[in-house]
Amino acid sequence: MRQARNLDWIKRGSVRSDGKPPVPFRDFIQSITNKVYINIHWEPFFSLCAPCQVEYDFIAHTDTLAEDLRLFLHKIGVVGKDYLLPTQHPTRAKTSFGTTFRDVPTEDLRRIGEIYKPDFDMFGYNFEEDLALIENLRGTR
């Protein structure tokens, strides 16, 4: 991991007076593509977990969380608690994802895809499908 050199933009308050985030999204993306990870949340997950050393019993995805939790609860014998589960909106989530990234240059998106490729593979996601979604949304502006 490269050492962060000039990260003054991160030291600003958590919210500006106008309510917008202190770091422009483009700057955040640049920090990721330059492998300047501000904190552990942005490290590629494969470098943090031990999929070959730990036999996980269950892996849930945030985009199918309600369905995954329902299955998990059923497997551990908890029934009749579906009212506790979140409502799932996968279509809205995909659109939100695409809208968030549609202004990021394709070159930067491809670098992100390279950096997180092991994560995409490990969790069953397809970077090219996500890139196609973003490119499709760019055409609908």
LINFENFEN-V484888 format. One record per residue. BURIAL is # if it has 16 or more other ideal C-beta (glycine too) atoms within 10 Angstrom, else .. Layout:
BEGIN
BURIAL + BURIAL
END
This chain:
BEGIN
. + . + . + . + . + . + . + . + . + . + . + . + . + . + . + . + . + . + . + . + . + . + . + . + . + . + . + # + # + . + # + # + # + . + . + # + # + . + . + . + . + . + # + # + . + # + . + . + . + . + . + . + . + . + . + . + . + . + . + . + . + . + . + . + # + # + . + # + # + # + . + . + # + . + . + . + . + . + . + . + . + . + . + . + . + . + . + # + . + . + . + . + . + . + . + . + . + # + . + . + # + # + . + # + . + . + . + . + # + . + # + # + . + . + # + # + . + . + # + # + . + . + . + . + . + . + # + . + . + # + # + . + # + # + . + . + # + . + . + . + .
END
